[in-house]
Amino acid sequence: MDVTLIHQKVVWVILGMGLVTYVPRWFPLVFLSRRNLPQWLVEWLDLIPAAILSALLVPELFTSGMPRHMSLWQPELWVAIPTFVFALKTKSLGGTVVIGMALFWLAQNVI
Amino acid sequence: MSDSVSPPKKHNLKMSILQGLSAAWPICLGYIPIGLAFGVLAQKAGLHPIEIMLMSILVFAGSSQFIAVSMLSTGAGAVSIIITTFAVNLRHLLMSSSLAVFLSNTTRKKLSLFAYGVTDESFAVNHTRFSRNNWSLDQALVVNHTANIAWIVSSVIGGYSGQFIHEGAFGIDYALTAMFICLLIFQLKGRFYVITAVIAGVVAVTLSLIIPGSSYIILASIFAATTALGIKKWMLR
């Protein structure tokens, strides 16, 4: 392995990326966990996971491409329906992952 | 707040590791193909395997790593790549805030270690278990670091040999989507959570179509949680 191929610029970029990624992960954990948070903030933070998960998931189902456009006929969306039902019935994370993958594979290769 | 959360139960180390691993495997399953794909792209963009490993260790945030590599290959400046990374990863601020509620009796050292591993996926898995009150920081750390190792190893392997791995094998591209579907269902604990998720989904789709990048995640999340809390206060006053 020729280490002379490591670029100084790339190393600086990586160090900078590491710093600006770590600080937002670290700051609330250290500074919020030691305080008595006001009740409204606790209730707000309690809603955040549902909000983030939905904001991460739903655009992956309904849109595609770069820049994004609506894409209603992609397997991502309609495989999500039986996967959703399975997850709702079983509440099994591992099972849902396996079923989702199998259905997605079927949708891409068989249908 | 701390008095409403019962202290975490005592677990021995071996149990914590086993429970952490059993919670982490769906994340690893999802990270492996993405890590491989990242390694392949990074190598094609001219990154040395050591640089790929360094980035996966120091940054450990998938989408921002893909964006950084594509910016590097188009010759973008260091500062603009770092600012973009900051914007893409700012959503972790919300996740860490939400996790902080469960971690009031913890040393700063352990929190600093835990902070390193907060990703979309580890956050979702750990938050679900913390909120069921049967999860400790030790188990959460096992989840974070198992996922971390899967990410680092798969991205380095991708950097060496990714071109040999068939894309789309076994539907593995859908692993994280399926995981998010199930984790979202775990979060729908009442009507206000459902309202939050519906608002977040609609707003996120709309914003993702009109603004470039991934800032729609944080904007839609803040808007949805705030609106749903407003509705809750208004209905229950």
Interface residues (C-beta under 8 A of the other chain):
Chain A: M1 V3 L5 I6 H7 K9 V10 V11 W12 V13 I14 L15 G16 M17 G18 V20 T21 Y22 P24 R25 W26 F27 P28 L29 V30 F31 L32 S33 R34 N36 L37 W40 V42 E43 W44 L45 D46 L47 I48 P49 A50 A51 I52 L53 S54 A55 L56 L57 V58 P59 E60 L61 F62 T63 P67 R68 H69 M70 E76 V79 A80 T83 F84 A87 L88 K91 S92 L93 G94 T96 V97 I99 G100 M101 A102 L103 F104 W105 L106 Q108
Chain B: M1 S2 W25 P26 L29 G30 L47 H48 P49 I50 E51 L54 M55 L58 V59 F60 A61 S64 Q65 A68 L72 A78 V79 I81 I82 I83 T85 F86 N89 L90 R91 H92 L93 L94 M95 S96 S97 S98 L99 A100 V101 L103 S104 T106 R108 L111 S112 F114 A115 Y116 V118 D120 F123 A124 V125 H127 T128 G168 F170 G171 I172 D173 Y174 A175 T177 A178 M179 F180 I181 C182 L183 L184 I185 F186 Q187 L188 F192 Y193 V194 T196 A197 V198 I199 A200 G201 V202 V203 A204 V205 S208 L209 P212 Y216 I217 A220 S221 I222 A224 A225 T226 A228 L229 K232 K233
